[in-house]
């Protein structure tokens, strides 16, 4: 009986090692190599995986950008800064005329209006909404990435987007503005 158990254990171990070796070799042989441009674009993305661009996540959007199959203006969390960076990287013109520049935002639930329908919880990709069926919900601000996908699904309009409060932890020094140099008539400035 012990001998048959040892034979069974040995044969299962041999099968496991053989299949593991075959799978490892197949993974190396059939690996899909991503383009370096796609990797660089993926690193530029905010990584929120919110889906506002119409793609499943930032990696899929970066792949579409690398192939030239998507416009550079789709990423709402990345905003104007990301669009300008993508424009420079890909060498395409960016139309920023209709773009509203907003700072970082997070969802906020007006608790008196919340009926506990859980539609917002099902829509949230980061589990930033706490609550239960027929009970009040609330937002975990640190987990919310500001995608605003929960806002349109709320039947009582209890969810709104609010700016992230500026604290010492998230405050950034503003970029210096270029001064407008005034020229006097008859004076020529060399550039």
Steps between C-alpha positions, in 0.01 A plus 500: 500500500781743585678407180192579290462837678864584432457405135188722475677793669808457281297480179294809591822689581653396166186605312498837685865568417453402136188715453662794683801482270277486192289797620812704582648435156168582330472828695842609377446381143148644454550820705351808337756778501357845569641788308730736692270789406204320656697447822598869512141612441374264769749651746366849419139404580353579844433131567153554641346235269174698508389422144390857421705484179282217370767235549517240776804660660807715451699217335234446233478875434881521473498212250237677288700824513819320393316357197344838418147368556390748771512876548728638772220698667306212659661476846300719740708430814821582312361835387679767303845402628470144367358618167793738452749225593336254260498764227875552538576128526290396199563813291132576445315827546270529799185709488461626857244771421199308633684347794395616843798485736394371837702413803480162670152408618331230703142389534286623788168352610232726644395253765150643549418419137653151493241220488750212508429361154864378460518603132802718575679215679465278193640778279805580717815328374708579811254402775504858627130494594390344827143410580242227480165444335237743632759669723689826458823496299818702539823555306849396609678808362846338500373219276297715257689584181243748375369315195142626568342180363284481813338842441268417206376171647366657821119522469469774766792719387662446840852475356703796386864562417689737730858626482758322712582720799848645481717381788873499562506145366356582155589868452732583210685821433335671202697527179645844440316703241687654208500876530374693202787723389387837376707656226542871459443646156821515301684249724595169343571208731736225389377149577 
